Amino acid sequence: MLDVHRLAVLRSVVETGSIQAAAAHLGYTPSAISQHIAALQRETGTLLLERHGRGVRPTEEGRLLASHARGIQRRIAEAETALSDLRAGKSRRLTVRYFATAGAVLIPPIVAEFDRRFPEVRLELRLGKGLTGEPADAEIMVMDDAVQVPAGLRAVPLLDDPFVAVLPSGHPLAAEETVELGALSGEKWVDNEWPTTLCRETIIEACGAAGFTPDFVVEAHDYATAAAFVATGLGVTVVPRLALGLLPATAVACVPITRPTPVRSIFVVVKEPLGDRPALSAFVDLLRDVAAAHSGP
C-alpha cells in the first residue's frame, strides 16, 4: 500500500517544481524530501523524478501519481471536515452546485436566512459540472428541452433570463430603447462563452433566426472581460440580463434585444422527494423568491 504522506511529498515536489521548494513549503530538509521520494520509488518500482538541468522534473509516472495524490488529499480533507462536523453536532450538509452568474446573483441573498433557519446544516457551494458531475442535493443550471433529467431528479424552473446587447457608449444604437438582433448583423462580435456552452448556442440560434451568423473577432469566456473589450470599441456582445450587475463600470451601453429576444432558462435540479427534506425544500423556496425578484421587466 502506498504511503499517503510520501504521496503528499511527491505532489509538493511536482507542483513547486523542485525538491528545495517542496522542502521549504513542508518544513523538511531537502535530504528528507529526497529520502521520501526514494522510498516511494521503491514502493512503486518506477522512476518518479528525473534529473533536468540543475533540478528535477516528474516522469510520466510521477505526474500520474501526483495527480492521484491531489485527489487523495482532497478526500482526506473532506473526511476530516465531516468528522469535525459530527463532533460539533453538525451532522447534516446540503451540497449545491451552481454556475458563475447564479453564484454571484441568486445565492448570496439567501445564505444568511438559510443559516438562520437551519444552523445545524452545513451549506456547501460547488461550481456545477452538469447532471453527470459529482452528486449534489441541488444544482442551478441552464437547461433547454434537449436536456434529459435523470430518474430521481426534478427540474424546478427559476426564471427566464433574456439577453441584452452590450454596445460601446458611442455606438449609433446605444441610445435606443431596444435594438433588433438583426441590426447587429454587420457588427464585429466579442464572444463571451468560449468554449461553446448552451448559452452560446442560444445566441447562435437566435442570430440564425434573424438571418445571420455572428462575426466573432474576440474570444472571451466571461462577461466582464467581454464588456471590457466592447468598451474599447473592438465589437459588440450580448449578455444575460441577470449578469448586468456584474459588469465593470466601463464605457458601454446595455440595450434590450428584440426580434428575436434570445432567452436562457434557469432551473434548479433537485433530488426527489423534496417533502421529507426540509432544508433542501427551504433552500429551493428561498431561491425561487430571489429569482422572482429578477424576473420583472
KEDREN-850964 format. One record per residue (C-alpha): residue number from 1; residue in three letters; chain; x, z, y. Coordinates in Angstrom, 1 decimal, always signed. Example, Ala and Ser with C-alpha at 12.3 -4.5 7.8 and 13.67 -1.06 7.14 Angstrom:
2
- 1:ALA:A:+12.3:+7.8:-4.5
- 2:SER:A:+13.7:+7.1:-1.1
***
This chain:
297
- 1:MET:A:+0.0:+0.0:+0.0
- 2:LEU:A:+1.3:-0.9:+3.4
- 3:ASP:A:+2.3:+1.9:+5.8
- 4:VAL:A:-0.1:+1.8:+8.8
- 5:HIS:A:+2.5:+3.4:+11.0
- 6:ARG:A:+5.0:+0.7:+10.2
- 7:LEU:A:+2.4:-2.0:+10.9
- 8:ALA:A:+1.9:-0.5:+14.3
- 9:VAL:A:+5.7:-0.7:+14.9
- 10:LEU:A:+5.7:-4.3:+13.9
- 11:ARG:A:+2.8:-5.1:+16.2
- 12:SER:A:+4.6:-3.5:+19.1
- 13:VAL:A:+7.8:-5.5:+18.5
- 14:VAL:A:+5.8:-8.7:+18.2
- 15:GLU:A:+3.7:-8.1:+21.3
- 16:THR:A:+6.5:-6.7:+23.5
- 17:GLY:A:+9.0:-9.4:+22.4
- 18:SER:A:+11.9:-7.1:+21.5
- 19:ILE:A:+13.0:-4.1:+19.5
- 20:GLN:A:+14.3:-2.4:+22.6
- 21:ALA:A:+10.9:-2.8:+24.5
- 22:ALA:A:+9.0:-1.6:+21.4
- 23:ALA:A:+11.3:+1.5:+21.3
- 24:ALA:A:+10.6:+2.2:+24.9
- 25:HIS:A:+6.9:+1.9:+24.5
- 26:LEU:A:+6.7:+4.0:+21.3
- 27:GLY:A:+9.2:+6.6:+22.3
- 28:TYR:A:+11.7:+5.8:+19.5
- 29:THR:A:+15.3:+4.7:+19.4
- 30:PRO:A:+16.0:+1.0:+18.7
- 31:SER:A:+17.6:+2.2:+15.5
- 32:ALA:A:+14.4:+3.9:+14.3
- 33:ILE:A:+12.4:+0.8:+15.1
- 34:SER:A:+14.8:-1.3:+13.1
- 35:GLN:A:+14.6:+1.1:+10.2
- 36:HIS:A:+10.7:+0.9:+10.2
- 37:ILE:A:+10.8:-2.9:+10.2
- 38:ALA:A:+13.4:-3.0:+7.4
- 39:ALA:A:+11.2:-0.7:+5.3
- 40:LEU:A:+8.1:-2.8:+6.0
- 41:GLN:A:+10.0:-5.9:+4.9
- 42:ARG:A:+10.9:-4.2:+1.7
- 43:GLU:A:+7.3:-3.3:+1.1
- 44:THR:A:+6.1:-6.8:+1.7
- 45:GLY:A:+9.0:-8.6:+0.1
- 46:THR:A:+9.3:-11.0:+3.0
- 47:LEU:A:+11.2:-11.5:+6.2
- 48:LEU:A:+9.1:-10.5:+9.2
- 49:LEU:A:+11.6:-10.9:+12.1
- 50:GLU:A:+14.4:-13.3:+12.6
- 51:ARG:A:+17.3:-13.5:+15.0
- 52:HIS:A:+16.7:-15.6:+18.1
- 53:GLY:A:+19.5:-15.6:+20.7
- 54:ARG:A:+20.3:-12.1:+21.5
- 55:GLY:A:+16.9:-10.8:+20.4
- 56:VAL:A:+14.4:-11.3:+17.6
- 57:ARG:A:+11.2:-13.3:+17.1
- 58:PRO:A:+8.5:-13.0:+14.4
- 59:THR:A:+8.4:-15.3:+11.4
- 60:GLU:A:+5.0:-16.8:+10.5
- 61:GLU:A:+4.6:-13.9:+8.1
- 62:GLY:A:+5.4:-11.4:+10.8
- 63:ARG:A:+2.8:-12.9:+13.2
- 64:LEU:A:+0.2:-12.8:+10.4
- 65:LEU:A:+0.9:-9.2:+9.6
- 66:ALA:A:+1.0:-8.2:+13.3
- 67:SER:A:-2.4:-9.8:+13.8
- 68:HIS:A:-3.9:-7.8:+10.9
- 69:ALA:A:-2.2:-4.7:+12.3
- 70:ARG:A:-4.2:-5.2:+15.5
- 71:GLY:A:-7.4:-5.2:+13.6
- 72:ILE:A:-6.5:-2.2:+11.5
- 73:GLN:A:-5.6:-0.2:+14.6
- 74:ARG:A:-8.9:-1.1:+16.2
- 75:ARG:A:-10.8:+0.1:+13.1
- 76:ILE:A:-8.9:+3.3:+13.1
- 77:ALA:A:-9.7:+3.9:+16.7
- 78:GLU:A:-13.4:+3.2:+16.1
- 79:ALA:A:-13.3:+5.7:+13.2
- 80:GLU:A:-11.7:+8.3:+15.3
- 81:THR:A:-14.3:+7.8:+18.0
- 82:ALA:A:-17.1:+8.0:+15.5
- 83:LEU:A:-15.7:+11.2:+14.1
- 84:SER:A:-15.3:+12.7:+17.6
- 85:ASP:A:-18.9:+11.8:+18.4
- 86:LEU:A:-20.1:+13.6:+15.2
- 87:ARG:A:-18.1:+16.7:+16.1
- 88:ALA:A:-19.6:+16.6:+19.7
- 89:GLY:A:-23.1:+16.2:+18.3
- 90:LYS:A:-23.3:+12.5:+19.4
- 91:SER:A:-24.3:+11.2:+16.0
- 92:ARG:A:-26.1:+8.1:+17.2
- 93:ARG:A:-25.0:+5.0:+19.0
- 94:LEU:A:-26.6:+1.9:+20.5
- 95:THR:A:-24.5:-1.3:+20.5
- 96:VAL:A:-25.5:-4.0:+22.9
- 97:ARG:A:-23.8:-7.4:+23.2
- 98:TYR:A:-24.1:-9.4:+26.4
- 99:PHE:A:-22.8:-12.4:+28.3
- 100:ALA:A:-21.0:-12.1:+31.6
- 101:THR:A:-23.8:-12.6:+34.1
- 102:ALA:A:-26.2:-10.3:+32.3
- 103:GLY:A:-23.5:-7.7:+32.0
- 104:ALA:A:-22.9:-7.8:+35.8
- 105:VAL:A:-26.6:-8.0:+36.9
- 106:LEU:A:-29.0:-6.8:+34.3
- 107:ILE:A:-27.3:-3.9:+32.6
- 108:PRO:A:-25.7:-1.7:+35.3
- 109:PRO:A:-29.1:-0.8:+37.0
- 110:ILE:A:-30.4:+0.7:+33.7
- 111:VAL:A:-27.4:+2.6:+32.4
- 112:ALA:A:-28.0:+5.9:+34.4
- 113:GLU:A:-31.7:+6.0:+33.4
- 114:PHE:A:-30.9:+5.3:+29.8
- 115:ASP:A:-28.3:+8.1:+29.7
- 116:ARG:A:-30.7:+10.5:+31.3
- 117:ARG:A:-33.4:+9.8:+28.7
- 118:PHE:A:-31.0:+9.7:+25.7
- 119:PRO:A:-27.9:+11.8:+26.5
- 120:GLU:A:-27.2:+12.1:+22.8
- 121:VAL:A:-26.9:+8.3:+22.3
- 122:ARG:A:-23.6:+6.6:+22.8
- 123:LEU:A:-24.2:+3.3:+24.6
- 124:GLU:A:-21.6:+0.7:+23.6
- 125:LEU:A:-21.4:-2.6:+25.5
- 126:ARG:A:-19.6:-5.6:+24.0
- 127:LEU:A:-19.2:-9.2:+25.1
- 128:GLY:A:-21.5:-11.3:+22.9
- 129:LYS:A:-20.5:-13.7:+20.2
- 130:GLY:A:-23.8:-15.2:+19.3
- 131:LEU:A:-26.1:-14.4:+16.4
- 132:THR:A:-23.3:-14.7:+13.9
- 133:GLY:A:-21.0:-12.3:+15.6
- 134:GLU:A:-20.3:-8.7:+14.6
- 135:PRO:A:-23.5:-6.6:+14.1
- 136:ALA:A:-25.2:-5.2:+17.2
- 137:ASP:A:-28.5:-3.4:+17.8
- 138:ALA:A:-29.3:-5.9:+20.6
- 139:GLU:A:-27.8:-9.0:+22.2
- 140:ILE:A:-28.6:-10.5:+25.5
- 141:MET:A:-28.2:-14.2:+25.3
- 142:VAL:A:-29.2:-17.7:+26.5
- 143:MET:A:-31.4:-19.5:+24.0
- 144:ASP:A:-33.4:-22.6:+23.6
- 145:ASP:A:-35.8:-23.9:+21.0
- 146:ALA:A:-33.0:-25.1:+18.7
- 147:VAL:A:-31.6:-21.6:+18.2
- 148:GLN:A:-32.7:-20.1:+14.9
- 149:VAL:A:-33.3:-16.3:+14.9
- 150:PRO:A:-32.2:-14.9:+11.5
- 151:ALA:A:-34.6:-12.8:+9.5
- 152:GLY:A:-34.7:-9.2:+10.6
- 153:LEU:A:-34.2:-10.0:+14.2
- 154:ARG:A:-36.6:-10.7:+17.0
- 155:ALA:A:-36.0:-12.6:+20.3
- 156:VAL:A:-37.7:-10.8:+23.3
- 157:PRO:A:-37.9:-13.0:+26.4
- 158:LEU:A:-36.4:-11.6:+29.6
- 159:LEU:A:-36.6:-14.3:+32.2
- 160:ASP:A:-36.3:-18.0:+33.0
- 161:ASP:A:-33.3:-18.4:+35.3
- 162:PRO:A:-33.3:-21.7:+37.4
- 163:PHE:A:-30.1:-23.3:+38.5
- 164:VAL:A:-29.2:-23.6:+42.2
- 165:ALA:A:-26.9:-26.2:+43.9
- 166:VAL:A:-23.8:-24.8:+45.4
- 167:LEU:A:-22.5:-27.1:+48.2
- 168:PRO:A:-19.7:-27.0:+50.8
- 169:SER:A:-21.1:-25.4:+54.0
- 170:GLY:A:-20.6:-28.7:+55.9
- 171:HIS:A:-22.4:-30.9:+53.3
- 172:PRO:A:-25.2:-33.0:+54.6
- 173:LEU:A:-27.7:-31.3:+52.2
- 174:ALA:A:-26.5:-27.8:+52.9
- 175:ALA:A:-29.3:-27.1:+55.5
- 176:GLU:A:-32.1:-28.4:+53.3
- 177:GLU:A:-34.7:-26.1:+51.8
- 178:THR:A:-34.4:-27.9:+48.5
- 179:VAL:A:-32.4:-30.7:+47.0
- 180:GLU:A:-33.4:-33.2:+44.4
- 181:LEU:A:-31.0:-33.2:+41.5
- 182:GLY:A:-30.7:-37.0:+41.7
- 183:ALA:A:-29.3:-36.6:+45.3
- 184:LEU:A:-26.2:-35.2:+43.7
- 185:SER:A:-25.6:-38.2:+41.5
- 186:GLY:A:-22.9:-39.7:+43.7
- 187:GLU:A:-21.0:-36.4:+44.2
- 188:LYS:A:-17.9:-35.1:+42.6
- 189:TRP:A:-18.7:-32.1:+40.5
- 190:VAL:A:-16.9:-28.9:+39.7
- 191:ASP:A:-17.6:-27.8:+36.1
- 192:ASN:A:-18.2:-24.0:+35.7
- 193:GLU:A:-19.0:-23.9:+31.9
- 194:TRP:A:-15.8:-25.2:+30.3
- 195:PRO:A:-15.6:-25.5:+27.4
- 196:THR:A:-19.1:-26.5:+26.8
- 197:THR:A:-21.9:-24.0:+26.4
- 198:LEU:A:-25.7:-24.1:+26.1
- 199:CYS:A:-25.9:-23.7:+29.9
- 200:ARG:A:-23.7:-26.7:+30.4
- 201:GLU:A:-25.8:-28.7:+28.0
- 202:THR:A:-28.9:-27.7:+30.0
- 203:ILE:A:-27.3:-29.2:+33.2
- 204:ILE:A:-26.2:-32.4:+31.4
- 205:GLU:A:-29.7:-32.9:+30.1
- 206:ALA:A:-31.3:-32.3:+33.4
- 207:CYS:A:-28.9:-34.7:+35.1
- 208:GLY:A:-29.7:-37.3:+32.4
- 209:ALA:A:-33.4:-36.9:+33.2
- 210:ALA:A:-32.5:-37.6:+36.8
- 211:GLY:A:-30.7:-40.7:+35.8
- 212:PHE:A:-27.0:-39.9:+35.9
- 213:THR:A:-24.1:-38.1:+34.3
- 214:PRO:A:-22.1:-35.6:+36.5
- 215:ASP:A:-18.7:-36.8:+37.5
- 216:PHE:A:-16.6:-33.6:+36.8
- 217:VAL:A:-13.3:-33.7:+38.6
- 218:VAL:A:-12.5:-30.0:+38.3
- 219:GLU:A:-12.8:-27.8:+35.2
- 220:ALA:A:-13.5:-24.0:+35.5
- 221:HIS:A:-15.1:-21.5:+33.2
- 222:ASP:A:-16.7:-19.1:+35.6
- 223:TYR:A:-19.0:-19.3:+38.7
- 224:ALA:A:-16.7:-17.6:+41.2
- 225:THR:A:-13.8:-19.9:+40.5
- 226:ALA:A:-16.1:-23.0:+40.7
- 227:ALA:A:-17.6:-21.8:+44.1
- 228:ALA:A:-14.1:-21.3:+45.5
- 229:PHE:A:-13.3:-24.9:+44.6
- 230:VAL:A:-16.6:-26.0:+46.2
- 231:ALA:A:-15.7:-24.2:+49.4
- 232:THR:A:-12.5:-26.3:+49.7
- 233:GLY:A:-14.6:-29.5:+49.5
- 234:LEU:A:-13.4:-30.6:+46.1
- 235:GLY:A:-17.0:-31.2:+44.9
- 236:VAL:A:-20.4:-29.6:+44.2
- 237:THR:A:-21.6:-27.4:+41.4
- 238:VAL:A:-24.7:-25.7:+40.1
- 239:VAL:A:-25.0:-22.0:+39.1
- 240:PRO:A:-27.9:-19.9:+37.7
- 241:ARG:A:-29.8:-18.0:+40.4
- 242:LEU:A:-29.0:-14.7:+38.6
- 243:ALA:A:-25.3:-15.3:+39.4
- 244:LEU:A:-25.6:-16.0:+43.1
- 245:GLY:A:-24.9:-12.3:+44.0
- 246:LEU:A:-21.6:-12.6:+42.1
- 247:LEU:A:-20.2:-15.4:+44.1
- 248:PRO:A:-17.4:-14.6:+46.6
- 249:ALA:A:-18.1:-14.8:+50.3
- 250:THR:A:-16.9:-18.3:+50.6
- 251:ALA:A:-18.0:-21.2:+52.8
- 252:VAL:A:-20.7:-22.5:+50.5
- 253:ALA:A:-24.4:-23.1:+50.8
- 254:CYS:A:-26.8:-22.4:+47.9
- 255:VAL:A:-29.9:-24.7:+47.8
- 256:PRO:A:-32.7:-24.6:+45.1
- 257:ILE:A:-32.9:-27.7:+42.9
- 258:THR:A:-36.0:-29.8:+42.3
- 259:ARG:A:-37.0:-32.9:+40.3
- 260:PRO:A:-36.0:-31.6:+37.8
- 261:THR:A:-35.0:-28.0:+38.1
- 262:PRO:A:-32.5:-27.0:+35.3
- 263:VAL:A:-33.5:-23.6:+33.8
- 264:ARG:A:-31.8:-21.4:+31.3
- 265:SER:A:-34.0:-19.0:+29.2
- 266:ILE:A:-32.6:-15.5:+28.7
- 267:PHE:A:-33.6:-13.3:+25.8
- 268:VAL:A:-32.6:-10.1:+24.2
- 269:VAL:A:-32.4:-10.3:+20.4
- 270:VAL:A:-33.0:-7.0:+18.7
- 271:LYS:A:-33.1:-5.6:+15.2
- 272:GLU:A:-36.6:-5.1:+13.8
- 273:PRO:A:-38.5:-2.9:+13.8
- 274:LEU:A:-38.4:-1.5:+17.3
- 275:GLY:A:-41.2:+1.1:+16.8
- 276:ASP:A:-39.0:+3.6:+14.9
- 277:ARG:A:-36.0:+3.2:+17.2
- 278:PRO:A:-37.0:+4.9:+20.5
- 279:ALA:A:-33.6:+4.5:+22.1
- 280:LEU:A:-33.5:+0.7:+21.4
- 281:SER:A:-37.1:+0.3:+22.5
- 282:ALA:A:-36.5:+2.1:+25.7
- 283:PHE:A:-33.4:+0.1:+26.5
- 284:VAL:A:-35.4:-3.2:+26.0
- 285:ASP:A:-38.2:-1.9:+28.2
- 286:LEU:A:-35.7:-1.0:+31.0
- 287:LEU:A:-34.0:-4.4:+30.6
- 288:ARG:A:-37.3:-6.2:+31.0
- 289:ASP:A:-38.2:-4.2:+34.1
- 290:VAL:A:-34.9:-5.3:+35.7
- 291:ALA:A:-35.3:-8.9:+34.6
- 292:ALA:A:-38.8:-9.0:+36.1
- 293:ALA:A:-37.3:-8.0:+39.4
- 294:HIS:A:-35.1:-11.1:+39.3
- 295:SER:A:-37.9:-13.4:+38.2
- 296:GLY:A:-39.6:-13.9:+41.6
- 297:PRO:A:-39.2:-16.9:+43.9
***
